[in-house]
Amino acid sequence: MSHPPFTFLFRVRYPECDAQQVVFNARYGDYTDLSIKEFKRALIGGYQTLVDIGVEIQVVRLLTEWQGPARYDDVICARVQAEHLGNTSYTLKVTFTHYETDKAIAISQATYVTVDAKTFKKTPIPEAFRAKLQAGVPGVVINQAGVISGITSTEA
C-alpha cells in the first residue's frame, strides 16, 4: 500500500485575496515556499540541519500553473514530493487542492541548487539529504488550518 505524500493544510487569509476575491497569484510563491519549508522541517528538522553539514540551498526556478481559484477562508491542501534529483539540483513539486472538495487549484515546481555554505559555489547534494528527499515523509500531515478531523489516506 502506498502512502500519501507529505501534506500541509493551511487556511486562506483575507489579505491574501485580490480584487476578484480570489487568492492573488503572487501568493502562490509564498504558499509554495511555506509548504516546502514545512516539508523540509518534517524531512530533516529544518534548514539549519543543512547549514550544519556545510551546504545551503538557493531557488533557481519557480513555476506555477493555476487550475482553479481559492478564496478567503478556504482550506488548502498542499502535497509535497521530490520530482527530480540531479547532481547539484533538485525539484520539489507542490500540488494544491481544496481540502473539502479535492478540486485542483495549482501545481508549483521549485528547483533548488545546493551550494557550499562558505563559498556559495555549486556542490553535489549530500548523499544523506538525497536519500531523505527520495524517501520523502509519506503520510505526515502538518495542520495549520484548524481542521479538527484528521484526513484519510484517500484525501491526502
C-alpha positions in Angstrom: 0.0 0.0 0.0 1.5 3.3 -1.0 1.3 6.2 1.5 0.1 9.7 0.5 2.9 12.3 0.1 3.6 14.9 2.8 0.6 17.1 3.3 0.4 20.6 4.6 -3.0 22.2 5.4 -3.5 25.9 5.7 -6.3 28.4 5.5 -6.5 31.3 3.1 -6.4 34.7 5.0 -8.4 37.8 3.9 -5.3 39.9 2.9 -4.1 37.2 0.5 -7.1 37.8 -1.8 -7.2 40.2 -4.8 -9.9 42.5 -6.1 -11.7 39.5 -7.7 -11.9 37.9 -4.2 -9.6 35.0 -5.1 -6.1 34.3 -3.9 -3.7 36.8 -5.6 -1.4 34.9 -8.0 1.8 36.2 -6.3 0.7 34.5 -3.0 1.4 31.1 -4.6 5.1 31.8 -4.4 4.6 32.3 -0.6 2.4 29.2 -0.4 5.0 27.1 -2.2 7.8 28.3 0.0 5.8 27.8 3.2 4.7 24.3 2.1 8.3 23.3 1.2 9.7 24.7 4.4 7.3 22.5 6.4 8.2 19.5 4.2 11.9 20.1 4.9 11.2 20.6 8.7 9.5 17.1 8.7 12.2 15.7 6.5 15.4 16.8 8.2 14.4 19.1 11.1 14.8 22.4 9.4 17.1 24.5 7.3 19.8 24.7 10.0 20.4 21.0 9.6 21.7 21.7 6.0 23.9 24.6 7.2 25.3 22.3 9.9 26.5 19.8 7.3 28.1 22.6 5.2 25.5 23.3 2.5 22.8 25.8 1.7 20.2 25.9 -1.0 19.1 28.5 -3.5 15.9 28.7 -5.5 16.8 28.9 -9.2 13.4 28.3 -10.7 9.8 28.6 -9.5 6.9 27.7 -11.8 3.2 27.7 -11.0 0.4 26.6 -13.2 -3.1 27.6 -12.0 -6.1 25.2 -12.4 -8.8 26.8 -10.3 -9.5 29.5 -7.7 -9.0 29.5 -4.0 -10.9 32.1 -1.9 -10.9 33.6 1.5 -11.2 31.1 4.3 -10.8 28.0 2.0 -8.6 25.3 3.4 -5.8 24.4 1.0 -4.2 21.0 1.0 -0.6 21.2 -0.3 1.1 17.9 -1.1 4.9 18.0 -1.5 7.2 15.5 -3.0 10.5 15.3 -4.8 10.0 15.3 -8.6 13.7 15.3 -9.8 17.0 14.8 -8.2 20.1 15.8 -10.2 23.7 16.1 -9.2 23.6 19.6 -7.6 20.0 20.5 -8.0 16.6 19.0 -7.2 13.0 19.9 -7.9 10.1 19.7 -5.5 6.5 19.5 -6.7 3.7 21.1 -4.7 0.1 20.1 -5.6 -2.5 22.5 -4.2 -6.1 21.3 -3.9 -9.2 22.3 -1.9 -9.3 20.3 1.3 -13.0 19.6 1.3 -13.6 19.0 -2.4 -10.2 17.9 -3.6 -10.6 20.2 -6.6 -7.3 21.3 -8.3 -6.1 24.8 -7.5 -2.4 24.9 -8.7 0.8 22.9 -9.2 4.1 24.5 -8.4 7.6 23.3 -9.0 10.6 24.7 -7.2 14.1 23.9 -8.3 16.9 24.4 -5.8 20.7 24.2 -6.2 22.9 23.1 -3.4 25.9 25.3 -2.7 28.8 25.2 -0.3 27.8 27.2 2.8 31.0 29.2 2.8 31.9 29.8 -0.9 28.3 29.6 -2.3 29.6 27.6 -5.2 27.6 24.7 -6.5 28.2 21.4 -4.7 26.7 17.9 -5.0 23.6 17.2 -3.0 24.8 15.4 0.2 24.0 11.7 0.0 22.1 11.6 3.3 20.0 14.6 2.2 19.4 13.0 -1.3 18.2 9.8 0.4 15.8 11.7 2.5 14.5 13.7 -0.4 14.0 10.4 -2.3 12.1 8.8 0.6 10.1 11.9 1.4 7.9 11.9 4.5 4.9 9.9 3.3 1.7 10.1 5.4 2.9 13.1 7.5 0.3 15.8 7.8 1.0 19.3 9.2 -2.2 21.1 10.0 -2.2 24.9 10.4 -5.7 25.3 9.1 -7.5 24.4 12.4 -9.2 21.4 10.8 -10.3 19.2 13.6 -11.0 15.9 11.9 -8.0 14.0 10.6 -7.6 13.4 6.9 -7.6 9.9 5.5 -5.1 8.4 3.1 -7.6 8.9 0.2 -7.9 12.6 1.0 -4.1 13.1 1.3 
